[in-house]
Amino acid sequence: MKHTLKYFFSSCLLFSMVLVQAQETSTTTAKKEIVPVKPKTETAKPALQEVKPDSIKTDRYGLRVGVDLYKLTRGFYDKDYKGIEIVGDFRLTKKYYLAAELGFEDKTTDDDRLNSTATGTYIKGGFDYNLYQNWLDMENLITIGLRGGFSTFSQDLNSYKIYNPNPYWGEQPSIIKDQKYNGLTAGWIEVAMGLKAKVFNNVFVGFGVQLKMLVMNTKPDGFDNLYIPGFNRTYDGSFGIGFNYTVSYFIPIYKKKTVIPQIKKDAPKK
């Protein structure tokens, strides 16, 4: 009996100790706070700008010299014409060019009433403005310009017919005159429009049209100048028109570099 009570009390003591330990563990667990873990956020970075390097354009300055192929080849199919014209320009600024033409013409005009030959030289000088905006390393031109022209020439009156207001007996035969008038001069101004395209290294081909107005004209005695070297024919009074087809070669002398700034672009947002 004594051993039985001792065992019972020992069991009760052990059970009470386990119960107290369980309560302490439960209380400690309840007191602990669960702190939620905040997700890491990335710091917002300012958008970077995409910057491209500036482009450098090299412009060449120099002398361009060529020949008018139209006048040079016209004598092959027109027996009444011989001529040649040398053309040139020099680049002053990015857009402006000094321009000049020098030529010789021999043209026989066979009119209803007279036959005459004009022979002489001429010179034209002025400027061109380039309207074309070239890309990098391009040198093409679309130009408009102004010229002043001067010609010194002679007129040969080969033959003429006397006007008969009542040709009942038919036309009178031509009178062979063969008289030469020297020291004739003429002057004019013209608006020149043209284009030049680079086809090979330093080689250009071009086409031009000129609208002309005669401001000075020394006439021979007894008849008019039907053709003036450099001006063309005078059938339309004081106004004339001309054109040329040229091939020229560019002689570079010096270069200028131009910095073309690039526009900064914002980088795309992610």
C-alpha positions in Angstrom: 0.0 0.0 0.0 2.8 2.3 0.9 4.5 1.7 -2.4 1.3 2.2 -4.3 0.7 5.7 -2.9 4.3 6.6 -3.6 3.9 5.6 -7.2 0.6 7.5 -7.5 2.1 10.7 -6.1 5.1 10.4 -8.3 2.9 10.0 -11.4 0.8 13.1 -10.4 3.9 15.2 -9.9 5.3 14.2 -13.3 2.0 14.9 -15.0 1.8 18.3 -13.4 5.3 19.2 -14.5 4.5 18.2 -18.1 1.4 20.2 -18.1 3.2 23.4 -16.8 5.9 23.0 -19.4 3.3 22.7 -22.2 1.5 25.9 -21.0 4.8 27.8 -21.0 5.6 26.6 -24.5 2.1 27.6 -25.8 2.4 31.1 -24.2 5.8 31.8 -25.7 4.7 30.8 -29.1 1.6 33.0 -28.8 3.7 36.0 -27.8 5.9 35.8 -30.9 4.7 38.2 -33.7 4.9 37.1 -37.2 6.4 40.0 -39.2 5.4 39.8 -42.9 8.3 40.0 -45.3 8.0 43.0 -47.6 8.9 42.3 -51.2 12.0 44.1 -52.4 11.2 47.0 -54.7 13.6 48.3 -57.3 14.6 51.9 -57.1 13.2 53.8 -60.1 16.0 54.9 -62.3 15.7 57.9 -64.6 15.3 57.1 -68.3 18.5 57.3 -70.2 18.7 59.3 -73.4 20.1 57.6 -76.5 22.7 59.9 -77.8 24.2 59.4 -81.3 27.5 60.8 -82.2 27.4 63.9 -84.4 28.0 63.5 -88.1 30.8 65.3 -89.9 30.2 66.3 -93.5 33.2 67.3 -95.6 32.5 69.9 -98.3 35.0 70.2 -101.1 35.8 73.6 -102.7 37.4 74.1 -106.0 37.2 74.8 -109.7 34.9 72.9 -112.2 35.7 73.1 -115.9 33.9 71.6 -118.8 32.6 71.9 -122.3 29.2 72.2 -123.9 28.6 69.0 -125.9 25.6 70.5 -127.8 27.6 73.2 -129.5 30.6 70.9 -130.0 28.6 68.2 -131.8 26.1 70.5 -133.6 28.5 71.0 -136.5 28.4 67.3 -137.3 24.8 67.5 -138.5 24.3 71.3 -139.3 26.6 72.5 -142.1 25.7 76.1 -141.3 27.0 76.0 -137.8 30.4 75.8 -136.0 30.9 76.5 -132.3 32.4 75.6 -129.0 31.7 76.8 -125.4 33.9 76.3 -122.3 32.0 76.4 -119.0 33.3 76.8 -115.5 32.3 77.6 -111.9 34.1 78.1 -108.6 32.5 77.3 -105.2 32.5 80.3 -102.9 30.3 79.2 -100.1 28.1 76.3 -99.2 25.4 77.5 -101.7 27.0 80.1 -103.9 29.2 79.6 -107.0 30.9 82.0 -109.3 30.1 80.9 -112.9 31.3 81.8 -116.4 31.1 80.7 -120.0 33.5 81.5 -122.9 32.7 80.6 -126.4 33.0 81.0 -130.2 30.3 80.6 -132.8 30.0 80.8 -136.6 26.4 80.7 -137.8 24.9 81.2 -141.3 21.3 82.3 -141.3 19.3 81.9 -144.5 16.3 84.1 -144.2 13.6 84.8 -146.8 15.2 88.1 -147.9 18.9 87.7 -147.0 21.6 85.3 -146.2 24.2 86.4 -143.6 26.9 84.8 -141.5 27.7 85.9 -137.9 31.1 85.1 -136.5 32.5 86.1 -133.2 33.3 85.3 -129.5 31.4 85.9 -126.3 31.8 85.8 -122.6 29.3 85.4 -119.8 29.8 85.8 -116.1 27.7 85.7 -112.9 26.7 83.4 -110.1 24.7 80.3 -109.3 22.8 79.4 -106.2 22.4 75.7 -105.3 18.8 74.8 -104.3 19.6 71.1 -103.7 20.2 69.8 -100.2 22.9 67.1 -100.5 23.2 64.1 -98.3 26.6 63.1 -96.8 29.3 63.0 -99.5 27.0 64.0 -102.3 27.8 67.0 -104.6 24.9 67.3 -106.9 23.5 70.7 -107.9 20.1 72.2 -108.9 20.9 75.8 -109.6 19.4 79.1 -110.5 21.6 82.1 -111.3 22.1 85.3 -113.1 24.6 86.2 -115.9 25.7 89.2 -117.8 26.8 88.5 -121.4 28.9 90.4 -124.0 29.7 89.5 -127.6 32.0 91.0 -130.2 31.4 89.7 -133.7 31.2 90.4 -137.5 28.4 90.0 -140.0 28.9 88.9 -143.6 26.0 89.9 -145.9 26.2 87.1 -148.4 23.2 87.8 -150.5 19.8 89.5 -150.3 16.5 90.0 -152.3 14.7 93.3 -152.9 11.2 93.3 -151.6 8.6 93.5 -154.4 5.1 94.4 -153.1 3.6 93.5 -156.5 5.3 90.3 -157.7 3.4 90.1 -161.0 6.6 89.2 -162.9 7.8 86.9 -160.2 10.5 87.3 -157.5 13.6 89.2 -158.2 16.8 87.1 -158.2 19.1 87.3 -155.2 21.8 89.9 -155.3 25.2 88.6 -154.3 26.6 91.2 -152.0 29.4 89.5 -150.0 30.0 92.5 -147.7 31.5 92.2 -144.3 30.8 94.4 -141.2 33.3 94.2 -138.4 33.4 95.6 -134.9 29.8 94.8 -133.9 28.9 94.3 -130.3 25.9 93.1 -128.2 25.2 92.8 -124.5 22.5 91.0 -122.6 21.4 89.6 -119.2 20.1 86.2 -118.6 18.5 84.0 -115.9 20.2 80.5 -116.0 18.6 77.4 -114.5 20.4 74.0 -114.6 21.4 70.8 -112.9 24.6 68.9 -112.5 25.0 65.3 -111.4 28.1 63.5 -110.3 28.4 60.4 -112.3 32.1 59.4 -111.6 34.8 60.6 -109.2 35.0 64.4 -110.0 33.1 64.0 -113.3 29.8 65.8 -113.7 27.2 66.0 -116.5 24.7 68.8 -116.6 21.8 70.4 -118.5 20.9 74.1 -118.5 18.4 76.6 -119.9 18.8 80.3 -120.2 16.2 83.0 -120.6 17.8 86.1 -122.1 17.1 89.8 -122.6 19.1 91.9 -125.0 20.1 95.3 -123.6 22.7 96.5 -126.2 22.9 95.7 -129.9 25.1 97.4 -132.6 23.5 96.8 -136.0 25.2 96.8 -139.4 24.0 99.3 -142.0 21.1 98.2 -144.1 20.0 95.1 -142.1 19.6 93.6 -138.7 21.6 91.1 -136.7 19.6 87.9 -137.2 22.0 85.9 -135.0 24.3 87.1 -132.2 27.1 84.7 -130.9 26.3 83.7 -127.3 22.8 85.2 -127.4 21.3 83.1 -130.2 18.8 84.3 -132.8 17.0 87.6 -132.5 13.7 86.7 -134.3 11.8 87.3 -131.1 13.0 90.9 -130.6 14.9 91.6 -127.4 14.2 88.2 -125.8 16.0 84.9 -126.5 16.4 81.4 -125.2 19.3 79.0 -125.1 20.4 75.7 -123.6 23.5 73.6 -123.1 24.4 70.0 -122.3 27.7 69.9 -120.4 30.3 67.5 -119.1 32.8 68.9 -116.6 35.6 67.9 -114.3 36.0 69.1 -110.7 39.4 70.1 -109.5 39.4 70.2 -105.6 41.5 72.9 -104.0 40.6 72.7 -100.3 38.0 71.2 -97.9 35.7 72.4 -95.1 34.2 70.2 -92.4 30.7 70.8 -91.1 29.4 69.2 -87.9 25.8 68.0 -88.2 24.3 67.6 -84.7 22.0 64.6 -84.2 18.7 64.9 -82.4 18.7 63.1 -78.9 16.0 60.5 -78.6 14.6 59.2 -75.3 15.1 55.6 -74.7 12.0 53.5 -74.8 10.3 52.9 -71.4 10.2 49.3 -70.3 
